[in-house]
Amino acid sequence: MEDKKIKEIINTIKDSLKSYPDLKIDISFLKDNACGTKVEISLIELEELKRLEDRNILISKRYGFTQNIIGMEFESKGLKYKVVDFKTNNRKYPVIATQLPSGLSYKFSAQSVKKCLGGDKLINRNCNLEKLLGNE
């Protein structure tokens, strides 16, 4: 089988498993007269997920949000974005978001994201609503 076809198959497998965020996936092709692939799948520890959640809450609060904004969607200049990460070393534009239809990454200032999310009143309301409903 050609290397190009094998890489295509591996990418298809990786893409289909991306919907499971708690899986860590490593797929490699065995070369030099070996026939087959090596697939390693392991669960990300719940403690690690909790640590990431705590980190995101702490950083969100540092930038003036009342809750974790990772995963929130907002609209800016007619385009939809989803917050995916923080780059704390970037003082002007620490919020990293992907454009939803294209998947391209962009950086935003915390104030512009807060404004696009509806300001303090809406963010506080959503946070308090989740606490009232017990969905923390």
N, C-alpha and C positions, 0 to 999 in steps of 0.2 A: 504494500500500500504506500502511496506517495506521502511525503511529509506534509504537504499542503492539505491533503484530505484528512490526515490525522489531526492536525492543528485545528481544522474546521470542526471536527467531531468533539475535540476537547473543549473548544470554545462554546459549542452548543450545550454540552453537559454543564459547564460552569454557569452559563446564562440561565439554564433551567433551575439550577440550585440556588440562585441569588435570592429567591423569594424566602429562603430560610436564613434569617439573619443570625441565628445562634449556631450556625455551622461554619467551621473553618475548613476550607476545601483546598487541597493541593493535588493537582493532576499533572503527571509527567509521562513522557513517552520513553520507553526503554529502547535504546538503540544498540548497534553493534551485534547483529545476529540474534537479538532477543525479540521475541514476538509478544507484544502485549503492552499494557499500560499499568502504571502504578497509581492507584487512587487512595488518598488518605483523607478521611473525613472525621473530624472530631468536634464535639460540642464545646462551645465557649462556656466557661464556668459561669454559673449564676452570680458568683461573687464579683467576677470581672464586669459583668453587665451592670451590676448594682454600683460598682465603683465608677464606671463610665457615666451612669445616670447622675450620681452625686457630683461628679466633676462638671457635667453640663449644667446642673442646677446652680452650682457655685459660680461658674463663669457667667451664666445668664444674669444672676443677681449682681455680679460685679459691674456689668454693663447697664444696669438700671432696669432690668426686666424682673417681674415678680415670680416667674416660673421658668422652667426649662423651655426654650424656644426651638430646640432641635426638632425637626419634623414639621414645624409650623409652615404654612404656606401663606404667601402674600403676593400682592400685585403691585408692580412698579412700572410706570410708563406703558401700561397696557399689556405687559407680559407677566406671566405667573412664575414665581420662584418658590423653592422649598429650602429652608435653612437646614444645612447638613453638618456644619462644623464651625469652630472658632479658631482663629489664628491669633493667639494672644500677643505674639511678637509684632504684629502689624497694628500699630496704635491708631491709625486713622480709619482703617477698614478691617475690623477684626471678624466680621460675620461673613461666612462663606455660604453661598446659596447656589443651587443649580437651577437653571431655567428648565421648567418642566417639559416642554415638548422636545427640546434638543438635548438636554442633559449637560449643557455647557456650564462651567463653574464661573461664578462672579463673586467679587468681594463688595461688601456694603458697610457703611458706618452703622454703629448701633442705633444712633438717633434716626437715621432714615428708615431702618427696619422697624423701629418702634412706631414711627409715624405711619408706615404702611400697614402695620398690624392693627392700627386703630388707637394708638396712644395708650397712656396709662389706664384710663377708665376701662377700655375694652379688655386689655390684658388682665387687669385686676379682677374684672368680672368673671372672665373665663376661669381664672385660677380659683377664685372663691366658689364658683359653681361646682368645679370638680371636687373641692373639699366638702361641700355640702352633700354631694351625691355619694361621697366615699370612694371616688375613683382615683385616689392619689397614687 
